[in-house]
Amino acid sequence: PTSMKVAYGPHLEPWDVRMAELEEVFRPNRCACTYGELDHFGFAQLLQEASLGPGHSFVDVGSGLGKLVVAAACVTPEVPCYGLEISPFRHKSAQEGLQRLQSMGGITPREA
């Protein structure tokens, strides 16, 4: 949990980036630009109860910073986990956060 906070930090999307993406990405695709996060502990428990295993996949559509994809990869290492994000800023932030998390040893290359 602490490594996630350090690796991803607070989500600070600059206003000019948010407005540019609204006009260039979200409105033309009729998508909402709302960003919110789920609790990682509750999500991990939900994944365990779902009993995902070989033959299953996890896909987070609108994955934002990718934190749930990382949590899913850690909880279900035998399941391929994918994140899809339309916002270029959030996608780039997700990749940077994952790199920081890997460099801190918070996730293995296999899990990533």
N, C-alpha and C positions, 0 to 999 in steps of 0.2 A: 504493500500500500504506500509506504513512504517513497519507494523508488518511483512509483507512478507519479506522485506529486512533484518530485524533483525533475523527472524526465519531461513531463508535459507542462508543468507550471499552470498558471491561470490562463484561461482562454481569453486573450485580448486581441480581438479582431479590430484593426483600425477602421474608423468610420469611413474613410475614403475607399478602402478595399470593400467594405460591406456594401456601400452604395454602388460602386462599379460592378460588383458581382450581381447585385440585385437587377441592374439594368441589362447586363450582358449575358448572364447565365440563368438566373432564376425566373424572371418574367418571361423571356422568350420560350422557356420550357414549361411554363405554367407550374412552377414549383414554389413552395414556401421557403423562406430563408431562415426560418426559426431554428435556433440551436438550443438543445437542452441535453442533460446527461442523466443516466440512470445510476443508481447506487451500485458500485462494483461488488460489494459483499452479497447483496440480495440477488444480483444477476448471477454471480458464481453459484449460489445455492440453487437458483432456477435451472442453470445448466446441469448441475449434478442430478437434480430430480428428473430432468429430461432424458437421462441415460443415453446420451449420444455416444456412438461408437463407430467402429469400422462400417463404411458404407454410407455414413451420414456426412453432411457438410454444415457449416455455420456461415451465414451470410448476413451482414449488417448493411442494409440499404439506408444510405444517409448516415454513414459511419462517423462523420465529423472528424475528431482527432484520433479515432481508431482505438480508443481505450477499451471498448467492449470487445473488439476483435482480439486485442492482446489478452484480455481476461479470459476469453473463450479458448484461446490457444494454450494458455497456462492450465486451465481446468480440464480441457479435453485434448491432450497432446496428440491423440491418434486421429483426430478429426481435422480435416482441412478447414481453415477459417479465412474468410474474405471480407473486406470492407469496400463498399462502393460509396464514393462521395463526389457530388457534382461541383462543389466549391473548390477551385484551385488552391485558394489560401488554406482552407482546412485540410485538404489532401497533403499539401506541402508540410503543414504543421504536424500532421500525423506521421509522415515519413521522418521528420526531424526528431519527434518525440521517441519513435521506435529506435532510431539510431542512438539517441542518448540512453535509453533504457538498456539497450544491448551493451553499450560501452561501460555501463555501471554494473553489468552482470545481472540485471533484473529479469532478463529473458534470454534464453539460449538461442543460437542461430537456428536450431531445429524448430523451436517453438515459433520463431519469427517467420 
